Amino acid sequence: MPFEFTLLPVVLAEFPFEWEYVRSIVSVSLYVSLVAVALSTLFSLPVALLVGFKEFPGKGLLTALINTGMGFPSVVVGLVVLFAVSNQGPLGELNLVFTREAMILSQFVLATPVIIGVSLAAVSSVEQNVRDAAFAMGGTRTDVALVTIKEARYGIATAILAGFGRAISEVGSVLIVGGNIVGPDGQSKTRTLTTAIQLEARQGRFETAMLLGAVLVVLVLLVNAIVLRYGNDGGRYR
């Protein structure tokens, strides 16, 4: 039977815990994805600079692995992370099963190859004479790296956005390691926007699923606008 869209107040009234339910889901989604992407960025940029500017044995293989990781199946990542945090896994003593920290770890693994790959393309496109000029002016390796990051900042911003999009849109891995849990008070413990949309749609609450989907799109657009604002030069793209 086809469903009919209703007015926003009516839709909100049908939420099991109304705005508090939605707020907690949005809060968990943003917390998990932003922390995962922030940690991934701190790890990925040095790796991209190293791979982009250094010649070493196995560089081609490492680059191929990075490119392969950009399309790695998310459910496989979820299974690997679940094993790592389970009682039998190497991180079992930390009791991370079905927690936000396990979800952050899963999204970190998914976002890192994307951020490294796109950042690598961005820093590799910086002309050699820019780095040579920084060295000629007495700059250290750190100074040269900072100059390179500044020149490639728009590409790096794009890399961060791609990583964020990969993280916040994830369903399979966060469902496996997080469990899609809501507490007895109706507050999300590990339920994110994507897993909530899947649940609502499966249970036939299509209006709720569509509204949560609209919230997800708005959040992604807002983060994109913020990152791109700081990734360009005076409001003009490079």
C-alpha positions in Angstrom: 0.0 0.0 0.0 1.6 3.3 -1.0 2.4 5.7 1.8 1.4 9.3 1.9 3.6 12.1 3.1 2.2 14.1 6.0 2.9 17.5 7.4 6.1 17.9 9.5 4.3 18.2 12.9 2.4 15.0 12.3 5.6 13.2 11.2 7.4 14.4 14.4 4.5 13.2 16.5 5.0 9.7 15.2 8.6 9.5 16.3 8.8 7.1 19.2 10.6 9.7 21.4 10.1 12.7 19.2 12.9 15.3 19.1 15.0 13.7 21.9 15.2 10.5 19.8 16.2 12.4 16.7 18.7 14.7 18.6 20.4 11.7 20.2 20.8 10.0 16.8 22.2 13.1 15.2 24.6 13.6 18.1 25.9 10.0 17.9 26.3 10.3 14.1 28.3 13.5 14.3 30.4 12.5 17.2 31.4 9.1 15.7 32.1 10.4 12.2 33.8 13.7 13.1 36.1 12.0 15.6 36.9 9.2 13.1 37.7 11.7 10.3 39.7 13.9 12.6 41.9 11.0 13.7 42.1 9.7 10.2 43.2 13.1 8.9 46.0 13.4 11.5 47.2 10.0 10.4 46.7 10.3 6.7 48.4 13.6 5.9 51.8 12.6 7.1 51.5 9.3 5.2 50.4 11.1 2.0 53.4 13.5 2.3 55.8 10.6 2.9 54.5 8.6 0.0 54.3 11.6 -2.3 57.8 12.9 -1.7 59.9 9.9 -0.8 61.2 7.1 -2.9 61.5 3.7 -1.1 61.2 0.0 -1.9 57.5 -1.1 -2.1 56.2 2.4 -2.8 54.2 1.2 -5.8 52.7 -1.7 -3.8 51.8 0.7 -0.9 50.1 3.0 -3.4 48.2 0.1 -4.9 47.0 -1.0 -1.4 45.8 2.6 -0.7 43.9 2.7 -3.9 42.4 -0.7 -3.2 41.4 0.3 0.3 39.4 3.2 -1.0 36.8 0.7 -2.2 37.2 -1.9 0.5 33.8 -3.6 1.4 32.5 -2.0 4.6 31.0 -5.2 6.0 34.4 -6.9 5.8 35.9 -3.9 7.8 33.1 -4.3 10.3 33.8 -8.0 10.8 37.5 -7.4 11.2 37.0 -4.6 13.7 34.4 -6.8 15.6 36.9 -9.6 15.8 39.6 -7.1 17.0 37.4 -5.8 19.9 35.8 -9.1 20.8 36.8 -11.0 23.9 39.1 -13.2 21.8 40.6 -10.3 19.8 43.7 -8.3 20.5 41.6 -5.4 21.9 39.2 -7.6 23.9 40.4 -6.2 27.3 39.1 -2.8 26.4 35.5 -3.9 26.3 34.7 -2.0 23.1 32.0 -4.4 21.6 28.9 -2.4 20.7 30.3 0.9 21.7 30.8 4.2 20.0 34.6 3.7 20.2 34.3 0.6 18.1 32.3 2.5 15.6 34.9 5.2 15.5 37.6 2.6 14.8 35.5 1.1 12.0 35.0 4.4 10.4 38.6 5.3 10.8 39.6 2.2 8.9 37.1 3.1 6.1 38.0 6.8 5.8 41.8 6.5 6.0 42.5 5.1 2.5 40.2 7.7 1.0 41.8 10.6 2.7 45.3 9.3 2.0 44.5 8.6 -1.6 43.0 11.9 -2.5 45.6 13.8 -0.4 48.4 12.0 -2.1 47.1 13.1 -5.5 46.8 16.7 -4.1 50.3 16.9 -2.6 51.9 15.2 -5.6 50.4 17.9 -7.9 52.4 20.6 -6.0 55.2 21.7 -8.3 58.7 20.8 -7.4 60.0 24.4 -7.6 57.7 25.3 -4.7 59.4 22.8 -2.4 62.8 23.8 -3.8 62.1 27.4 -3.0 61.2 26.5 0.6 64.4 24.6 1.0 66.4 27.4 -0.6 65.0 29.9 1.9 66.4 27.7 4.8 63.2 25.8 5.5 63.2 22.6 7.4 61.4 19.4 6.3 58.5 20.5 8.5 58.5 23.9 6.8 58.4 22.3 3.4 55.6 20.0 4.5 53.6 23.0 5.7 54.1 24.9 2.5 53.1 21.9 0.5 49.9 21.4 2.6 49.1 25.1 2.1 49.5 24.8 -1.7 47.4 21.6 -1.8 44.8 22.7 0.8 41.9 22.6 -1.6 42.7 19.1 -2.6 43.2 18.1 1.0 39.8 19.7 1.9 38.3 17.5 -0.8 40.0 14.5 0.7 38.6 15.2 4.1 35.1 15.7 2.6 35.4 12.4 0.8 36.5 10.7 4.0 33.6 12.2 5.9 31.1 11.2 3.3 32.5 7.6 3.4 32.2 7.6 7.2 28.8 9.3 7.9 27.1 7.4 5.1 28.3 4.0 6.4 25.7 1.4 7.4 27.1 -2.1 7.3 30.2 -1.8 9.5 28.7 0.5 12.1 25.7 -1.9 12.4 28.0 -4.8 12.9 30.3 -3.2 15.5 27.8 -0.8 17.1 24.6 -2.9 17.3 22.2 -0.1 16.5 21.3 0.3 20.2 18.8 2.6 21.8 18.5 2.8 25.6 15.2 2.4 27.5 14.9 6.1 27.8 14.8 6.4 24.0 18.3 7.9 23.7 20.6 6.5 21.1 23.6 4.6 22.4 25.0 3.5 19.1 22.3 4.2 16.6 23.3 6.5 13.8 21.3 8.3 11.1 22.0 5.7 8.5 21.1 2.7 10.7 18.0 4.5 11.9 16.9 5.1 8.3 17.4 1.5 7.5 15.4 0.4 10.6 12.5 2.9 10.0 12.2 2.0 6.3 12.2 -1.8 7.1 9.4 -1.2 9.6 7.4 0.7 7.1 7.7 4.2 8.7 8.7 5.8 5.4 7.9 9.4 6.5 10.3 9.1 9.4 13.0 7.5 7.2 12.7 10.3 4.7 12.9 13.0 7.3 16.0 11.4 8.8 17.4 11.2 5.3 16.8 14.9 4.8 18.6 15.6 8.1 21.6 13.5 7.0 21.8 15.4 3.7 21.6 18.8 5.5 24.4 17.7 7.8 26.6 16.6 4.9 26.0 19.8 3.0 26.8 21.9 6.1 30.1 20.1 6.8 31.0 20.4 3.1 30.4 24.2 3.2 32.5 24.6 6.3 35.4 22.5 5.1 35.4 24.0 1.6 35.2 27.5 3.2 38.6 26.9 4.9 40.0 25.0 2.0 40.0 27.8 -0.5 41.8 31.1 -0.7 39.7 34.1 0.2 36.5 32.5 -1.1 38.1 31.7 -4.5 39.0 28.1 -5.4 42.5 27.5 -6.5 
